[in-house]
Amino acid sequence: MKNIARLRDFIQSFTRLIERSGNDEELIFADGRKLLSDLVSRDDWLPGEFAQPSPERYRQYLLYCDPMERFSVVSFVWGPGQTTPVHDHTVWGMVGILRGAETCEEFETEPATGRLRATGSHQLPRGSIDLVSPRVGDIHRVSNALPDRTSISIHVYGANIGAIARHTYDPDTGRRKTFVSGYSKNVTPNIWDRSAELATQD
Ligand code: FE
């Protein structure tokens, strides 16, 4: 059985963190990465319907959105060979690898020409955490690093990320387009049914 309590505990701890940190991104990253690291260190809680790849493109399933839209939690599911476009976020974000492995290529805009410059790439093995924001570097492209298996990462953003107007970029020309990602499913996991846990306490 899936241990949904792990997701619920994460959401409760993250809500407390946001309440004491406000918009202090450095504090959110410092304490939030420990919470996310703990969440992705065990792969026994993500319900199967939020871990399904699609043959067409990567999926982004909303797992939770804070009622005040101060943060959201999303599972990204990549089939073999799938990749995002080059994109930005406009808010802080944290990525934790739950299953498989991912490749992240980073870019920045050259102010003079408006073109994109690749600034590096790194591998994200299972359990690792990556950070993005306009302050620490916000433009990247993420791919499944595995040719034959699904990879899944859990993302936390400082907004209702599927509802934010942000940008994709043409890597050759730097031309950017506004997009609003939405989510791949209209339901979220039920984190509130505690009956199974309570039933085992007698
Ligand atoms: Fe991203």
Boltz pocket constraint, residues with backbone or C-beta under 6 A from the ligand:
constraints:
  - pocket:
      binder: B
      contacts: [[A, 87], [A, 88], [A, 89], [A, 132], [A, 140], [A, 142]]
      max_distance: 6.0
